[in-house]
Amino acid sequence: MFEMAKNRLDMFQQKYPMKGLASWWTWWEKRKSHVFRAFKPSLNAPRANLAESGHSSWKNSGLIHLDLLDAARQDVAENLQLRANLRGYEQGTFSGGKGPSQRVISKRNYAEQEKRAQAFSNELHEYMMSGEDKPQTKSCETFVDEKASHRHDPPRRSSAINKQSDTSTKSTAKQVKRPCPLRKTRSKSFIRVLDIAKKMKSLTIKSEIIVNEHEHHFILAAASGVTYEIEINNSPNCTCKYCNDRDVCSHITWLLLNHFKVLEDDSLLHQRGYTSHELEGIFGKTKKQRSPCQEESPRSNSKGHPSTVCKWVITKHLLNTRPKCPTCHAEITKDDLKITCDARWTPPHKNKEGQSFTVPRTFHYCLKWECVSGNPPRDSSITEPPRVFHVDSTATFSPDEWRVVTFLDFPLSFH
């Protein structure tokens, strides 16, 4: 391969003569054993690229971006210096660095050999004086103290208090064991997933199965009819193609944000695995929302103030205003069918006494079950989807609109 490339370069040089190419090729061909493993000598091979070692010293000395004349001068000067160093190596006067010279190393080796020769002669003298037929080989006996602290095992604790503390720390270590490394920062991919999850308004929870206190299974349904099976456990999983061992998908993030009410800036959102303690905290939020005391008592808003029962009515929008649906944020224009909910809402500010208060408010929804059964508006008295829809008796519906209302899969009341 090398000879073929060489012949092609010679033919190129003969056909297109270039100044300096022949000398450049001759220079590198002489040093091919320094740069190509195929030409590396089997004995006394150089440990480094001798040609590049000179150029690297130019960079260390500050000589970079040289023109051709200065580079040639520097190369000649280093060659002369190298020849002087080699002569110093031969004479033993140049050490080549800060370490010992060859003369010092040879002197040390000679002194070590002299000590070994004296030890061998003493051993031979002992054998001749003992009169034994066969010499006895010396065995190297070692002694290790049992009380020495060289062992890797930690010292044992004798007190019962220390034993109890050890068992408690082991139990807590098992509880805080995390299946995946703790992520302290959010990656760019998760930020993109979070933005997608916040824009997903058509997802609804079709079913929920509580396996145990540390595992819940869900089935999410999209408006297009596609369903996703999600498992919330130590290692959350989803049946969509975007969920993998490294990143969570937008469906899991949507479930944590909307169903379990995990805050957007909470570090639990971007974790790939959870401890048992973290899962108990996540599932505990839904238990508080579904407590029997809260279902039997009058409904209350997120601030804890009692409110009246919400009333859901199917009617027609007759005003020139354009309210937005709290779930899908679609505008409702004039003469559109809609669902209104008379509830109470807690403003973000407080009264003169520094306490939160509620005011009556009407929420306007699209005529879709996905919007009504979605997440309730923040700081409102709406806590669950409606059980029955009242039809507005004062509104005038056209035959087509009556057909739409009656064909809805909603529990209707005409009182």
Beta strands, then each sheet from edge to edge (+ up, - down):
strand 1: 204-212
strand 2: 215-221
strand 3: 227-232
strand 4: 237-238
strand 5: 311-316
strand 6: 337-345
strand 7: 359-365
strand 8: 389-391
strand 9: 412-413
sheet 1: 1+ 2- 3+ 4-
sheet 2: 7+ 6- 5+ 8+ 9+
end
